[in-house]
Structure formats: C-alpha cells, structure tokens
Amino acid sequence: GWNADGKGPNIWDTFSHQGGGRVHKDQTGDIACNSYALWEEDLKCIKQLGLTHYRFSLSWARLLPEGTTNRVNQKGVDYYNGIINDLLDNNVTPMVTLFHFDLPQALEDQSGWRSEKIVDIFDEYAKFCFKMFGDRVKLWLTINEPYVVAKYGYENGLCAPGVKEPGIAAYQVAHNLIKAHARAWHSYNTLFRKEQKGLVSLALNSDWAQPLDPDSKKDQEATERYWAFTLGWFANPIFIDGDYPAVMKSQICTMSEKQGFPSSRIPEFTDEEKRIIQGTADFFSLNYYTVRKVKFTQSPCITPSFNGDQEAEGIMDSSWPTAGVSWLAVVPWGLGKLLKYIKDTYNNPIIYITENGFAQKDPASLEDTQRWEYYKETLLEVLKAVHQDEVKVQGYFAWSLLDNFEWMFGYSVRFGLFHVDFENPALPRTPYKSAIEYAKVIANNGFKK
C-alpha cells in the first residue's frame, strides 16, 4: 500500500524506486507482505502464536503525507485505529513505534534529519499520534535504531536517503534525532502522561562487543570506543548525563583538529539541552542480534569518517554460525552479557528486548529446526539474565512476525516466524516450525521441563 488511500511518499519509496542496485535485485517495498490490505491475515498469525504484545510501526507519511499536521490523511488514522482496536479486542498489548526509517520524502526534501527544523516537526507528529492513539496505546517508541538512521542513511548511504557525507552528516543527524526524541518524551510527560498513563522510550540496537585480544591494551581501548560510538552514542545522553560519551567526544575532537577543522565535527549540546535530554526514557528498549570481537585499526586521518574516528573494527569469530545473512553471527550468550552490561551501566532499567531474531536465506525451509534451536538458546540466556543477574527484563519481541522487505537486502533474507509466498499474489502466510514451537513457549510462559 505504498501509495494507497492518500499515503505520501517516504524516503524508502524514493530510495528503492531509484534502482541502481541500492536494494537487492532492485526490489521495492511497494507491496511487500501487503499488511495494509491483509491486516486480518496478520491478526490470525498473531492469534495463532498467542502473543501477549505486538510491536508495529506507524508510517509517518500515511498519517501525514507531507510530514506535518497541515494535512492529515484520515484513512491512515482509520487504518491504525483498526489495528489497535483489533489487538486490544484480542487481549494483545500494542507497542507502537513512531519512526522506523521511513521519513516522509517531503521532509527529506527540506534536509530531513540534517536540519534542526525536524525537531519541532517530529514533536508535532508525536503529539498528533499521542492524541489520536494514546488513549489505547500505552507503550511507545519514538525512534527505531537511531544508530542505523544516522550511520547507514547519512554516512555510508547504504540505506535511505542514501546520503554520503562521511564524518559530518551522521553526527548532525544523531544530534537532531536525540533532541527530537527528548522533545517528544517531554511532550508526552507534560501533556499526556497524567491521563494516558503510558511509557515512552526509543529502540537502541547494540551488539555485544569484547576485545579480539583480551590482553592487548589497544584492543581494550578500541572496544571502549566501539561501545561509545554505538550504544553509548545514544544511551549515554538519554540514560546517563545528557551528553555523548567523553571518549567519543575527545576522539572526534582530536581527529577534527588533525584534519584542520576549526572545531570538532560532533555538535555540542548546551547545558540546557543536556538537562532536557537526560532521563527521557521510561524503559530501555534493546534490539539485539549478534556479537563482535573488536580490534584497534589505525586511522590514516586524512579525510573525515565515522570509522576513522572510531579506530575500532568489529569482526566475527569464524567458529560462530551465521543465520541467513552475512552479518548475523549467531551468539546467544552475547545477549546475556549485554543485558547485564545495560543493567550495570544504565542504572538497572526495566528492559524490553524489542527485536531479536534469525534469518534464513531465500528459499527457506518451513522445517527451520536449526533456527528454532537458536531461538531456544537465546531465550534461555534471557531467562538466566533474569534469574542469575536479576536484570529487569519485562518483555521479548521476536523479529519478525512475517517474512518482509528487509531494507537493502530486499526479499533475499527471511526473518519471519511466518513464511510469506511473495510469488503468489495472495501472499499466503504459513507458519515455520519456529512459529509452532514459539507458540508453545508463549502458552506455557516458558519451556516445559
């Protein structure tokens, strides 16, 4: 439904329509699993699993085709009201993401996340959603994976909008994402919380990381930088002190100086902004997939770049199996370590694991026995974190309900618990073995002994 019923174009529509190999086989998300027309089928899948919670994202351009409240698309509002009401009628709690990579194209045409104007515009959009849906939605995520938005959208251009401004744009974008999130959180806190009694956070992706050579001081320091430039970039300002990690700031400042910049390439928050940003999350939302071993890589320091600033490279251990896509090394114990790290580093927050999953290559077998083993091992790590490390994990969301359009990988990787036949115009959904086994875990609220 990319252009159905008054939806405006977004940056992923534009990016995938431009072709040129940006997406696998120049595939697009125009139809994908067509949840816009087939929501009733999705609901059957949700009921078949027995889910207690379901996370979905609002399409900003479906609600506000030009990105602002100047023009509201009522059919978009009706569509999401239908989803929310159906979930609640079936005793499923919705968790709703406001922004999941798909900025309205009209806003990108005005510099999008690179412009500070976006902070006010996002706040207006957030308030609109809280007003429309917040009487029923009690779990909100403002932004999904700001790290991916900034680095892959504006540093290396591998994701929409495909901007390549190394060492500059990603930092500016991240700065505005953090300020936009904080503004929206305060709007909820001031205007809606008392009546609606919901919770607001943002979804942060993070691997577990550890030094390649545990005895190497350079690898240890590189690992500290790796953490600072990934999870710390967003979690430090929001969960600790309103500012970027010190090691990240000093590293970029040093590199900027060597490159002849008059000031650091990473923008600074004012004291007032730090006060506004600090503490703007009601829980910790974590998207976890994999582990990296980190080694020091010396930057030539000639031209600015994120990787050059970081001077740390994450590599995979050859002994780790991969699941469906080259970057996804399967390392369940990494999640246990990461949960403990978040507990210790970010003041023991309530944690929702808002994404975790394993892919299969296309074509995928419905008998995905190996994949279910990965899920089982991972869920046992979560169980250990809760019981042994006393981490306050409140929920776990598998990525994803359905096989879908996986960004630049198109339809070449399948993360769904339900198989979607993209060759068949009816797009039938069929459960993988994983779905059947996962439903048993949900029914028993755990593994049967």
Secondary structure, 3 states (H helix, E strand, C coil): CCCHHHCCCEHHHHHHHCCCCCCHHHCCCCCCCCCCCCHHHHHHHHHHHCCCEEEEECCHHHHCCCCCCCCCCHHHHHHHHHHHHHHHHCCCEEEEEEECCCCEHHHHCCCHHHCCHHHHHHHHHHHHHHHHHCCCCCEEEEEECHHHHHHHHHCCCCCCCCCCCCCCHHHHHHHHHHHHHHHHHHHHHHHHHHHHCCEEEEEEECCEEEECCCCCHHHHHHHHHHHHHHHHHHHHHHHHHCCCCHHHHHHHHHHHHHCCCCCCCCCCCCHHHHHHHCCCCCCEEEECCCEEEEEECCCCCCCCCHHHHHCEEEECCCCCCECCCCCCECCHHHHHHHHHHHHHHCCCCCEEEEECCCCEECCCCCCCHHHHHHHHHHHHHHHHHHHCCCCCEEEECCCCCECCCCHHHCCCEECCCEEECCCCCCCCEEECHHHHHHHHHHHHCCCCC
